[in-house]
Amino acid sequence: MKIYTLFLGKGEWGPGWPYIGYDEKGLCESIVRRLRDRFPDIEFVGCRVIWRYSREESWEVKRGLREADGLLLCIVGNYGTNPMMDNIGVEAIEIGKPTILVSFMYGGDWGFIRIYERVRGRGFPVLPISSPNFEDMKRAIGVMKNLYDMRGRRILVITFDKAEVSRSEEDKRRLTRMLEAEGLPIEVKNILAKYYVSPDSFTVDVHGVDQAIQWRRNEDLYRSNLKSIFGLELVRIDPDELLDYWEDVSVEEAGKVADEWVNEAEEIRVPRDPIVGAARLYLALKKLLKDKGCDAVGIECFPVLLSGKMPILPCMAFSKLNDEGIVAACEADMDSAVTLLLGKYLAGRPGMIGNYCLDLSGNKVTYLHCTSPTKLHGYGRSSLSYYIDRHGEAHFIGASPIVRFPQDEPVTTVKVSVFHRSICIRYGRSLGLLEDEKACRNKLVVEDDANRILEKHDQSVFGWHKVSFLGDLRWEFEAAARLLSLKVVKDDR
């Protein structure tokens, strides 16, 4: 990564802040040296110190910027109200590279404020930093670097293109075998077979009516925004390809993985077969992602399940993939997949996708889904305890990891809208796991302003799904939003 570094000041013997005789050049050299020590894999280029305007200097800055991945613009001295000096900074920002605009406090404050005012609200990716603490500048550069590292990632989406999906007799047999392996009472198995297996076809939402698959409403525009904002790519395949990988995984190999999961869990409330099936899917997805050169996956879960091409619910597999840093998003929810990727690169941890329910009298929000990672404190940290139980709505089938969320910890809940170039950010404190068999099984209860969230809910932009991360990550996500030119919505404030 190349960051073009530019300093604007008054010159050592010029009048103004910090003071006459202040060694600005020495300050700038010290800043560059400390940044290179901290970020050895970033190339800080340019490193120009400009004390007076010239057209040649401005051209040189623009030329260097066009070959860089970002701009670090530091105002280190008060050069007065010279509009031409301001112009150098403004014109550099107008190139459109992600920019960290820094004020060296008690020196560059006035120029910093003027330059920011001129670019504020114009859609440029600018993160302003004004602080006496050098660590704040390094923290901002760390966010810029993490966003750069995220670029080029590919998200694999597994779903159907056609509105009506037909099932072959072999597809039905796979579903039947799945029901038989669940150990269900005969009357329950017969009812499920009648409603969900016997029909020759079923319909799929190919227009993006459901909030999870908004990308279907205009896939070309979605792909364009995804690339231009985040540098990410959407890759689509038919569920038949997933089935091929599933069938290549032996039951014996999957059984070894399932045994590891069983040994980790504090309690098992389901038969062994659905856990083995989930392990088989986990192994199939890892191989599929490697072969496709993808870094994340989203499956339109129930349509693909009902087709017989994925004869298992993916909840356990998704939990384990997310624990390993392989983003796995329920219901082919691309916006949630992007949000999970942001959490991975900004905070080094997975998040939990969830719908949410509001307790208006208690000012609580419950985020709930049938899967959750256990490494919510970070990929290198200890796993949270979990037990394995049935899926929520499906109730009689599947294996879901029920995670024992911690209490009294900060929770940052986020959702990106790729279409609307926006990000929703909430903040509350965890009240732990609510155990209730109704609806989705993982229920993370958070103390937050439920009434405000209800009044500001925007289904058309952010949908129902949100992604919750343990920790106070508001600064990281807001900093990233500025560097990506995203609108920030705080719907609980």
N, C-alpha and C positions, 0 to 999 in steps of 0.2 A: 504494500500500500504506500502511495506517495501523498504526503500532505504538504501543500505549498504553504510556507510560513512567511508572514509579512508583518513587519513592525512599523508603526507610525509614531513619530515623536517630534520633539522640538529642537533636538540637538543639545550637546552637553552645555554650551554656554548661552543657549537661548533663554529668554525670560519665561517664567511660568513654572507650574508644578512639574516634577516634585520640587526642584529648586535650581537656581543657577549653579552650574558646575556639576550637576548630577551626571554620573557616568551611564548614559543610556545604552551605549554600545556594549559596555561590559555586562549590563543587565540582560540584554538580548542574547548575548553569547552564552551567558549562564543559563537562561531559559532553554535554549536549544540543546545545550550539553546535558542538562538534567532530563529533558524529554527523550533524547537519544539513549541515555542510560536506562530510562524506565521502559521505553518501547523499542527494543533493538530490532524488531521486525518491521518497523515503520521507517520509511525513508522521508526525512524532513528536508524538503528541497526549497530552493529560493533563499530563505533566511535573510531577506533584504531588510535593511533599516533605512527608512525614508524620512528625511527631515524637511525636504522642500519639494514642491510639486514640479514635475517636468513631464512633458508629453512622452519622452523616451522612456522614463521610468514607468509610466502607466502602461505603455505598450509592452514593456518587458514583463511586467507583472501578469498581464492578461495572457501573454504567450506562454509563460510558465504554468499558469493555472490550467490552461486547456489540456495539459498533459498530466495533471494531478488528479487524485481521487477526492480530495477535500481541501479546504482552506482553513488555516489558523491565522486569524487577523488579530493582532495584539496592539492596543493603543497604550503606549508607555509614557507619553509626555503630553502636556497641554500646549499644543501649537497655536493656541488662540482660536479665533473664529475664522480661520482661513478656509473658505469653501472649496478651494482647489485641493487641499489636503484631504478634506472629507470626501471629495469626489474619487480619490484613489481608492479609498475603502469601499465606497458605495459601488463603484464600477467593478471592483473585484468581486463583490458579493453578487452583482447582477450577472456574472458569468453562469451562475446557477449551481455551483458545486456545493455540497454540504459544508456549512461554515460554522466554525466556533469563533464568535466575536468576543474578545477578552478585554477587559479594562484592568490595567495595572493600577490598583487603587491609590488615590492621592497623587496620581500622575496623569493618567489617560482618561479620567472620568468624563470630562466635558465632551471630548471628541467621540468617545464611545456612545454617550447618550444621543448625540446629534446623528451619528451614522445609523444607529439602530432605529431612531425615529423615522429616518428616510426610507428604510427598507421594511419596517414593520407593517404587517398586514398586506404585503404585496405577493405573498405566496412563495417567497424564497426560503430555502432550508437553512435557517439561521438559529443557532443556540447561543444566547447571550450569557456570558459568565463575568460577574463583577464580584470579586471576593479578595480578601487579604490572604487567603489560604491557597497556596500553590497546588495543593491536592485537588481542589475543585477543577482546575484546568486539566489536570491529569485524568480525573474522573470523566470529564467530558470527552477527552480524546479516546478514553477507553470505550465509551459508548459508540463513538464514530467508528472505531476499529471493529467493534463487534458487529455493527450493521454492515460494514464492508465484508466481513467474513461470512455473513449470512447470504450475501448475494451469490447467485449461481446455484442455489439449492433448488431441487426439483421435487414437486409434490405429486405423487401418483394417486389418481382418483379411479376407483373401481365402481362402475355403475353401468346402467343401460342407456342406450340412445333412443329406444323406441318406447312408445307409450304402453303398448300391450306386449307382455312377455309370455311366451308359451313354454310349457313344461313338457319335457319328454317323459316317457315311462321310467327311464333311468333316473331322471331328476326326482321323480316322485319316490322311487325306491330309496334314494339317498335320504330324503326327508323322513320316510317311514323308518329306516334304520336308526336315524337320530332319535325319533320318538321312542322306539323300542329300547334304546340304550339308556333312556332316562329313568327307567324303572317306575313308570307311571301306573296308577290304577287303570284297569282296562277301560272303564267308562270314560275317564279323562282322555286317555290316548285315542279312543274312537272319536270323541268330539273334536279334538284337535285335528285329527286326520280328515274328518269330514269338512271342516271349515278352511283348513290351511293347506291340505295336501291334495285332496280329491279334485278340485277345479283344474281344468286344463290350462288356464291362463290367469293372469292378474294384471292390474294396471300400475303404471309407474308415473310419478309426477315429473314430467320432462320439461315443464315450464317454470319451475322454480317457485311454485306457490308456497311451498313450505319454507320457513325461515332459515333452515339449515342449508339449503341449496340455492341461495339467491344467485349464485354464479350462473345458473342455468338461464336466468332471465335475459342475459346478453353476454354469451360466453366470450365473444370476440373482444368486447369492451373490458370484460373482467380480466382476460389474459393480458391485454394491453396495460391496464392499470397495475396489475400484479408485477409485470416486468419493469415498468417505468418507475414505480414507487419503491419496490422492495428488491428488484433484481431477481425475482423468483419465477419459476416456470411450472405450469400445470401440464401434467402428462396423463392422458386417459387411456384405459384399457377396458376390454369387455370382461365380465366375470368368468367367461370360459377359460381365460388365461390363468386366473387365480385357481380354478379347479384343477388345471394341469399340475400346478405346483403342489397343491394340496395332495393329490394322488401320488406324487413322487415321494412324499414323506411317509416313512414306514410307521406303523403303530408302535413298533418296538422302540424306535428312536424317540418318538413323541412321549412314550411312557416313561422314559428316563427323565425327561424334562418335567413331566407332570409330577413324578415322585419328588423332585426337588421343591416344587411349589407346595406340595402337600406337607412336606417336612417343615417348610418355612411358616405355614399358616398355623394360627393358634387353635383353629377348629375347622372341621370339614362337615358341611351339612348337605352335601350333594353326593350322588354316586361318582365313582371314579371315571366313568366313560366320558362325561362332558368335560372334565378337566383334561383328559388325554386329547380329546378333540380340539380343545383350545390350544394345547401345546403343539398339536400338529399344524394348526393355523399359524401360530407364532413362528414356527420353523419355516413354513411355506412363505410367509410374508418377508422374512429376513432374506431368504434366497431370491425372491422375486424383486425386492428393492435393490439388491446388489446387482442383479442382472440388468435391471432397467436403469441403473445409475441414478436412483432416486434416494432422497433423504427423509421423506415423510410419506405417509399414506393416509388416505381417507376412503372409507367404504360406506356406500349407502346401505346400511346394515340390514334392515328387514327386507327390502326388495331382493337383495342378493341372497339372503338366507332363504326366503320363500321360493326363489328360483331353483333351489337345490344345488346351486353352484358353490355354496359355502355352507355345508350342513352342520354349522355350529355357530353359536353366538360369539362375537369376537371380544367380549369384555375382558377376560383374563389375558388374552394375547395382547390387547391394547395396553393394559396396565404394565405388563412386563416390557413391551417395546418402549413405552414412554420412560420407564425407569432407566433404560439403557441409552436414552438420548435420541431414540428413533421416534420422531413425532408420529402419533397415530390418532386420527381424528374421527370421532363417531359421525355417522349419518352423512359422510362426504361433505362435511361442513368446512369449506375452504377458508372462510374468515377465521374460524377457530383454529385451523391448522396454522395459518399465518401468525395468529396470536401466540400459539404454543411455540412456534419457531422463535418469535421475539423473546419469549421468556427463556428459552434455552440459551440464546446468544447473549442476552442482556444480564441474566441472573444466574445462569448455570444450573437451572432446575426445571423440572416439568411442572405443568399446571393441570388442574382438573376441569374438563369441560362439564358444564352443568346447565340444565334449565334452572329457573329459580321460582320459589314461592315466597310470598310476603306475609309476615305476621305484623299487621299494622298496629295492633294494640301493644305488642311487645317490642316494636322497632327491631325486628330481626328479619334476616333473609336466609332462606335455606337454599343452598346450591346442591343440586342432586342429579346424579346419573348413575348408571350401573357399572361404571368402571372408574377407577382412580389410580394414579400412580402411587407407589409407596415411598418413593424417594423425593417427597415434596420439600424436604429441607435442602436438597442438592444432590447431584449425581454421585458425589464422593462421600456423602453423609450416610448415616445409618437409616435403614428402612423403617417406616412406621409399621406397627403390628397390623395384621389383617386376618380375617377369617373368610371362608368361601361359602357362599350361599347361592340360592337361585337368583335368576334375573328378576327385575321388578315387574314390569307389565306382563312379560311372558309367564312369569309366576311359577309355572310347572317345569320349565326347562332352563338349560344353560347353567353356567357357573360364573359368578361375579365375585370379585374381591371386595370385601367390605372393610374399608380402611378406618382405623381408629385415629381420627384426626385429633391433634393436640388442642388443648384449651388455652385461652388467654394468650394467643399469639396474633400478631398483625396479619391481616389478609388483604392482598391487593387483587381486585377482580377487574379484568380487562376484556375488551372486545374490539377488534379492528373491523372496520367496514372498508373493504377494498373499493367497492363501487363509489362510496361517498368520501373517500380519502379522509376518514375520520377514525378516532379512537375514543372509546368510552372507558373511563377509569373510576373505580370505586375503592373505598378503603374502610375496613372495619376490623373487629377483633373476633377471633374464633371462639365459639362456645362448644366446640367439639362435635362428635358424631351423634346424630339422632338415629336411634334404631327403630325403624318402623317398616313393615313389609309393604306398605302401600307405595305405589309409584316407584321411582328409581331408588336403588338400594343404598348408594353412598349419599348420605345427607350431611353436608357440612353446614352447620348453623353459624351465622355471622351476625354480630351486633352491628347494625348500621341503620341509616335513616330510611326505613321501609316506605314511609309515607312520601318522602321526597322522590324516591325511586319510582313509585307508582305514578306520580304526577309528571315525571320527566321521561317515562318509558317511551321509546320510539321503535316500534316494531319494524317499520319500513327500512330503517337504517341499520340497527344493531341486532334485530331479531330477538329471540328468547335465550339462546345459548350465551353464556358468559364463561370466561376461563379464570379460575381462581388460583393464585399463587401464595404460598406462605411467605411472609416477610413484608416489610414496608418498601415496596418497589416503585412508589409513585414518582420519585425523581428520575429513575432510570427510564421508565416508560414515557414520561413527559419530555425528557431530553431527547429520546429517540423520535418522538412525535415531531419535535421542532426540526430535527435533522432530516426528517422524511417529508416535511411540509404537510403533516396531518393536522386536522382540526381536533382539538382536545375537548371532550365533553365530560364533565364531572356531574353525573346524574344523581348523586347522593348528597350534593352540596347546594 
